[in-house]
Amino acid sequence: MRLTDEFTIPLAPHRVFELLLDLENVAPCVPGGEVDPPDSAGVYPGRVTVKLGPMRFSYEGTLRISERDMQARTAVIEGAGLASGGAERAHVRSVMEVLPEGAGSRVRMSTDLEIRGRAAQMGAGIIGSVSRHMVKQAAECLAARLAAADESAADDTAEQRAREPG
């Protein structure tokens, strides 16, 4: 199944791209998502719990950035997981692109999602709807985190300047 999503964040594209590559910082913004620190190969163990209609699925697996182009601000993020019992399987491959838009950024994501097991029987409409809702919540959380980080950095710079002999 192919899913496409776009969202805007009111900060410079290079800052947005840097944040989105920090999977430990992004994971808490994904509803039901968690990642642990990466191993030496850059693979993050993690978990995600997703509610599809009346059913809840908890997947455990891995996530990694398989490709990145800092100049073009594009990246490919891949993940795979198994739900308890091993009957439920999921594989995701998302291509992310961060583009300038006005004073901020537009993030475009194209995701190929392969689900096997009971979750796949829920249908593309429900899965797409849940996915769009999760992306919207994650985008709002990321925008708030970026704004807070930029505000904190500006406060630190102002504090440092105030301490400098003038």
C-alpha positions as CSV (number, residue, x, y, z in Angstrom):
1,M,0.0,0.0,0.0
2,R,1.3,3.5,-0.9
3,L,0.6,6.4,1.4
4,T,1.5,10.0,0.7
5,D,1.5,12.8,3.3
6,E,2.6,16.4,3.5
7,F,2.9,18.8,6.4
8,T,4.5,22.2,7.1
9,I,6.7,23.3,9.9
10,P,7.4,27.0,10.4
11,L,11.2,26.6,10.6
12,A,14.1,26.6,8.1
13,P,14.4,23.4,6.0
14,H,17.9,22.6,7.2
15,R,16.7,22.6,10.8
16,V,13.7,20.5,10.0
17,F,15.7,18.0,8.1
18,E,18.3,17.7,10.9
19,L,15.5,17.1,13.4
20,L,13.8,14.5,11.3
21,L,17.0,12.5,11.0
22,D,17.2,12.3,14.8
23,L,15.0,9.3,15.2
24,E,15.3,9.3,19.0
25,N,13.8,12.8,19.0
26,V,11.1,12.0,16.4
27,A,9.9,8.7,18.0
28,P,8.1,10.3,21.0
29,C,6.1,12.4,18.5
30,V,4.8,9.3,16.7
31,P,1.7,8.1,18.6
32,G,2.5,4.8,20.2
33,G,6.1,4.9,18.9
34,E,9.3,4.3,20.9
35,V,12.9,3.7,19.8
36,D,16.0,2.8,21.8
37,P,19.5,4.1,21.0
38,P,21.0,2.7,17.8
39,D,23.5,-0.1,17.5
40,S,26.9,0.4,15.9
41,A,25.3,0.0,12.4
42,G,22.8,2.7,13.0
43,V,19.8,0.4,13.5
44,Y,17.3,1.5,16.1
45,P,15.4,-1.2,18.0
46,G,11.8,0.0,18.6
47,R,8.2,-0.5,19.2
48,V,4.9,0.9,17.9
49,T,1.4,0.3,19.0
50,V,-1.4,1.0,16.5
51,K,-5.1,0.9,16.9
52,L,-7.0,-0.1,13.7
53,G,-10.7,0.0,14.3
54,P,-11.5,-2.3,17.3
55,M,-8.1,-4.0,17.2
56,R,-4.8,-3.0,18.7
57,F,-1.4,-4.2,17.2
58,S,1.9,-3.9,19.0
59,Y,4.9,-4.3,16.7
60,E,8.5,-4.8,17.8
61,G,11.3,-4.4,15.3
62,T,13.9,-2.1,13.9
63,L,14.2,1.3,12.2
64,R,17.1,2.7,10.2
65,I,17.9,5.6,7.8
66,S,19.1,3.7,4.8
67,E,19.8,6.7,2.6
68,R,20.3,10.4,3.1
69,D,21.2,13.3,0.9
70,M,22.0,16.4,3.0
71,Q,22.2,18.8,0.0
72,A,18.8,17.7,-1.4
73,R,17.4,17.2,2.1
74,T,16.0,13.8,1.2
75,A,16.2,10.5,3.2
76,V,14.9,7.0,3.1
77,I,13.8,5.5,6.4
78,E,13.0,1.8,6.6
79,G,11.5,-0.3,9.3
80,A,10.3,-3.8,9.9
81,G,8.4,-5.4,12.8
82,L,6.6,-8.4,14.2
83,A,3.6,-8.3,16.5
84,S,3.4,-10.6,19.5
85,G,3.1,-14.2,18.3
86,G,4.8,-13.4,15.0
87,A,1.7,-13.7,12.8
88,E,1.5,-9.9,12.3
89,R,4.3,-8.5,10.2
90,A,4.9,-5.0,8.9
91,H,7.5,-3.4,6.6
92,V,7.7,0.3,5.9
93,R,9.9,2.3,3.5
94,S,9.4,6.1,3.6
95,V,11.0,8.6,1.3
96,M,11.1,12.0,3.0
97,E,11.9,15.3,1.3
98,V,12.1,18.7,3.1
99,L,11.4,21.7,0.8
100,P,11.5,25.4,1.5
101,E,8.0,27.0,1.8
102,G,7.8,30.7,2.6
103,A,9.7,31.2,5.8
104,G,9.3,27.6,6.8
105,S,9.4,24.1,5.4
106,R,7.1,21.6,3.7
107,V,7.8,17.9,4.4
108,R,6.7,15.4,1.8
109,M,6.6,11.7,2.6
110,S,5.9,8.8,0.3
111,T,5.5,5.6,2.2
112,D,5.3,2.0,1.0
113,L,3.6,-0.1,3.7
114,E,3.4,-3.8,3.6
115,I,1.3,-5.4,6.3
116,R,0.6,-9.1,6.8
117,G,-1.9,-10.8,9.2
118,R,-5.1,-9.6,10.7
119,A,-4.1,-5.9,10.4
120,A,-4.0,-6.3,6.6
121,Q,-7.7,-7.4,6.6
122,M,-8.7,-4.0,8.0
123,G,-8.5,-2.5,4.5
124,A,-6.7,0.4,2.9
125,G,-9.3,3.0,3.9
126,I,-8.9,2.4,7.7
127,I,-5.1,2.0,7.5
128,G,-4.7,5.2,5.4
129,S,-7.0,7.1,7.8
130,V,-5.0,6.0,10.8
131,S,-1.7,6.7,9.1
132,R,-2.8,10.3,8.1
133,H,-3.9,10.9,11.7
134,M,-0.6,9.7,13.1
135,V,1.4,11.9,10.7
136,K,-0.7,14.9,11.6
137,Q,-0.1,14.4,15.3
138,A,3.6,13.8,14.8
139,A,3.9,16.9,12.6
140,E,2.2,19.1,15.3
141,C,4.5,17.6,18.0
142,L,7.6,18.1,15.9
143,A,6.7,21.7,15.1
144,A,6.2,22.4,18.9
145,R,9.6,20.7,19.7
146,L,11.4,22.6,17.0
147,A,9.9,25.9,18.1
148,A,10.9,25.2,21.8
149,A,14.4,24.2,20.8
150,D,14.9,27.3,18.7
151,E,13.5,29.5,21.5
152,S,15.8,27.8,24.0
153,A,18.8,28.3,21.7
154,A,17.9,32.0,21.3
155,D,17.6,32.4,25.1
156,D,21.0,30.8,25.6
157,T,22.6,33.1,23.0
158,A,21.1,36.2,24.6
159,E,22.2,35.0,28.0
160,Q,25.8,34.4,26.8
161,R,25.9,37.9,25.1
162,A,24.7,39.5,28.4
163,R,27.6,37.9,30.3
164,E,30.2,39.0,27.8
165,P,32.2,42.1,28.7
166,G,31.0,45.0,26.5
